[in-house]
Every structure is written in C-alpha cells, then in structure tokens.
Amino acid sequence: MKISIFGLGYVGTTSAACFSAMGHEIIGVDIVEEKIEKINKGISPVYEKGLDRLLSKAKRDNLIFASKDYKNAVKATELSLICVGTPSLPNGQTDLSFVSKISEQIAYSLREKSQYHSIVIRSTIPPGTIEDKLIPLIEDKSQKIHGKEFGVSMNPEFLREGSAFEDFFSPERIIIGCSDQKS
C-alpha cells in the first residue's frame, strides 16, 4: 500500500519505519523541517533502538519520503494515518486542535481526489470525537460523503518506548473501530 503518515513524532516515525519494513510505501508529513530532513536521510528524529536501521533501509529501498506537502501526500496514497499529539488542556479536556487541523488538511486534499481514501486516527481522542466532530468536519471541507468516498476509523496505538517494534509486529491486541466495511 501507499500510506501517508501525519505527525513524525514517536508513534508516526515508528509506524513509518515498521510499515516500510513490511514493504509499504510511506510519505511522512510534518511541519518541523528538522524531522523531515532526518527522515529523508534515513535517520530517526526520535530514539528507539533499531529505528535508524529500519529507516536507513527504507530510504535505500525508496520506500520512505517526508515532506510538508500534505496535499500531494493524500493524493499519492490510499490511506492516511493521523499520529499527532493530543495534550491535555488546563481544564483537563483533550486538545483536539492538531487532530482537527490535520483532518481539515486531509479533507481539502480529498476535494481533488476521485479514489476512495481511508483515514485512520492513531492519536488518543475521547469517545465520540470521530462521529461528532471529525466526520462532519471532513465531509464539510472535502464535499464528499463518509462511507462512500472516504472512511474514518480508529486504531489506537499501543507502542511502549523501548519495545515499540515488538508491540508493532507482535501486538497483544489490535483494535480497529470503523463504520464502513471498505475502511
């Protein structure tokens, strides 16, 4: 598959390296130039034992590329993973601003795409966020219909620092929540 990964922090970079090790083509998207430069050199912007080795191989095999260009990332891929932070706000609620911004960018990119596109949320969000906030946002900005022209699903990450590869390749459990079979 061709996969775009939004957010090249710990979860995004580890996911990119692991999916590329499985032979998938990855386009990483981030706003931090230093992360982009490192990924494009096959160097990890975060520490996890073995991550540099996987990224270096992915780079040699032309399976990974990083950029700020979210539009081309969506247009060139079948699936987008959202792996951005969701910090707590002072009132204790979850800050969804990064997830919402990326969802909006993906939505605008979908306007120019005729193929079905799957969006997978790997960020920690409260129950109901996808149905109540993200799907309506993406439908509005993309002018497309959820379940027909795009899908949104949830795949929470369970990657522990220091054992992320084991957690990725031999997970204790895999949880996927979606409302349409195609996703």
C-alpha positions as CSV (number, residue, x, y, z in Angstrom):
1,M,0.0,0.0,0.0
2,K,0.9,3.6,-0.2
3,I,0.4,5.2,3.2
4,S,0.7,8.8,4.3
5,I,1.6,9.4,8.0
6,F,0.8,12.8,9.5
7,G,3.0,13.5,12.5
8,L,6.5,12.3,12.7
9,G,6.9,12.0,16.4
10,Y,7.4,8.8,18.3
11,V,4.3,7.0,17.0
12,G,4.4,8.3,13.5
13,T,8.1,7.7,12.9
14,T,7.9,4.2,14.5
15,S,4.8,3.3,12.4
16,A,6.5,4.7,9.2
17,A,9.6,2.5,9.8
18,C,7.6,-0.6,10.6
19,F,5.2,-0.3,7.7
20,S,8.1,0.4,5.3
21,A,9.8,-2.8,6.7
22,M,6.7,-4.6,5.5
23,G,7.2,-3.2,2.0
24,H,4.6,-0.4,2.1
25,E,5.5,3.0,0.5
26,I,5.4,5.8,3.1
27,I,5.0,9.5,2.8
28,G,5.6,11.2,6.2
29,V,4.1,14.6,6.7
30,D,5.2,17.0,9.5
31,I,5.6,20.8,9.9
32,V,9.0,20.5,11.6
33,E,11.7,20.8,9.0
34,E,14.4,19.0,11.1
35,K,12.2,15.9,11.4
36,I,11.6,15.9,7.6
37,E,15.3,16.3,6.9
38,K,16.3,13.5,9.2
39,I,13.7,11.1,7.8
40,N,14.8,11.9,4.3
41,K,18.4,11.0,5.3
42,G,17.2,7.7,6.9
43,I,17.8,9.0,10.4
44,S,15.2,8.8,13.1
45,P,14.1,12.1,14.8
46,V,13.2,10.1,17.9
47,Y,15.0,7.4,19.8
48,E,14.0,3.8,19.6
49,K,16.6,1.0,19.4
50,G,16.8,-0.2,15.8
51,L,14.7,2.6,14.3
52,D,17.7,4.2,12.5
53,R,18.4,0.8,10.9
54,L,14.9,0.4,9.6
55,L,14.7,4.0,8.3
56,S,18.0,3.7,6.6
57,K,16.9,0.6,4.8
58,A,13.6,2.1,3.9
59,K,15.4,5.1,2.4
60,R,17.8,2.9,0.4
61,D,14.8,0.9,-0.9
62,N,12.9,4.2,-1.8
63,L,10.0,3.3,0.5
64,I,10.0,6.4,2.6
65,F,9.9,10.1,1.9
66,A,9.0,13.0,4.2
67,S,7.6,16.4,3.3
68,K,5.4,19.3,4.5
69,D,3.2,18.8,1.4
70,Y,0.1,17.3,2.8
71,K,-1.9,17.7,-0.5
72,N,0.5,15.5,-2.5
73,A,0.7,13.0,0.4
74,V,-3.0,12.5,0.3
75,K,-3.3,12.4,-3.5
76,A,-0.4,9.9,-3.7
77,T,-1.7,7.5,-1.1
78,E,-4.7,5.2,-0.3
79,L,-4.5,5.6,3.5
80,S,-3.6,8.4,5.9
81,L,-2.7,7.8,9.5
82,I,-3.1,10.7,11.9
83,C,-0.4,10.4,14.6
84,V,-0.3,13.8,16.2
85,G,-0.3,14.8,19.8
86,T,-3.5,15.4,21.9
87,P,-2.2,17.1,25.1
88,S,-4.5,17.9,28.0
89,L,-5.9,21.5,28.2
90,P,-5.7,23.4,31.6
91,N,-9.4,22.4,32.2
92,G,-8.5,18.7,31.8
93,Q,-10.1,18.2,28.4
94,T,-8.3,16.9,25.4
95,D,-6.8,19.4,23.0
96,L,-8.1,18.2,19.6
97,S,-6.6,21.2,17.7
98,F,-3.8,19.2,16.0
99,V,-6.1,16.3,15.0
100,S,-8.7,18.7,13.7
101,K,-6.2,20.7,11.7
102,I,-4.8,17.6,10.1
103,S,-8.3,16.3,9.4
104,E,-9.1,19.6,7.7
105,Q,-6.0,19.5,5.6
106,I,-6.7,15.9,4.5
107,A,-10.3,16.9,3.7
108,Y,-9.2,19.8,1.5
109,S,-6.9,17.4,-0.3
110,L,-9.7,14.9,-0.9
111,R,-11.5,17.5,-3.0
112,E,-9.0,16.8,-5.8
113,K,-9.1,13.1,-5.4
114,S,-11.6,10.7,-7.1
115,Q,-10.5,7.5,-5.4
116,Y,-11.8,6.3,-2.0
117,H,-9.4,7.3,0.8
118,S,-9.2,5.8,4.3
119,I,-8.2,8.0,7.3
120,V,-7.1,6.2,10.4
121,I,-6.8,8.1,13.7
122,R,-4.0,6.7,15.9
123,S,-4.0,9.7,18.2
124,T,-5.6,9.5,21.6
125,I,-9.1,11.1,21.4
126,P,-12.2,10.9,23.6
127,P,-15.0,8.5,22.5
128,G,-17.4,10.1,20.1
129,T,-14.9,12.5,18.6
130,I,-14.8,10.8,15.2
131,E,-18.6,10.7,14.8
132,D,-19.4,14.1,16.4
133,K,-16.5,16.2,15.2
134,L,-14.1,14.7,12.6
135,I,-16.5,13.1,10.2
136,P,-18.7,16.2,9.9
137,L,-15.6,18.4,9.6
138,I,-14.1,16.2,6.8
139,E,-17.5,15.9,4.9
140,D,-17.9,19.7,5.1
141,K,-14.4,20.6,3.9
142,S,-14.0,17.8,1.4
143,Q,-17.5,18.0,0.0
144,K,-17.5,14.2,0.0
145,I,-19.6,11.6,1.7
146,H,-18.3,9.4,4.6
147,G,-18.6,5.7,3.9
148,K,-18.9,6.3,0.2
149,E,-15.9,8.5,-0.9
150,F,-13.8,8.3,2.2
151,G,-13.8,6.4,5.5
152,V,-12.6,7.2,9.0
153,S,-11.5,4.6,11.5
154,M,-9.8,4.4,14.9
155,N,-6.7,2.3,15.5
156,P,-5.4,3.3,18.9
157,E,-1.6,2.8,19.3
158,F,-0.1,0.6,22.0
159,L,3.6,1.4,21.4
160,R,5.8,1.3,24.5
161,E,9.1,3.2,24.3
162,G,11.9,0.6,24.3
163,S,9.7,-2.2,22.9
164,A,7.9,-0.5,20.0
165,F,8.9,-2.9,17.4
166,E,7.8,-5.9,19.4
167,D,4.5,-4.1,20.1
168,F,4.0,-3.3,16.4
169,F,4.9,-6.6,14.9
170,S,3.6,-8.9,17.8
171,P,0.8,-6.9,19.4
172,E,-1.1,-8.2,22.4
173,R,-4.2,-6.9,20.7
174,I,-5.3,-5.0,17.7
175,I,-8.3,-2.7,18.0
176,I,-9.9,-1.2,14.9
177,G,-13.1,0.8,15.1
178,C,-14.9,1.8,11.8
179,S,-18.3,2.2,10.5
180,D,-17.9,1.1,6.9
181,Q,-16.5,-2.2,5.6
182,K,-14.2,-0.6,3.0
183,S,-12.2,1.1,5.7
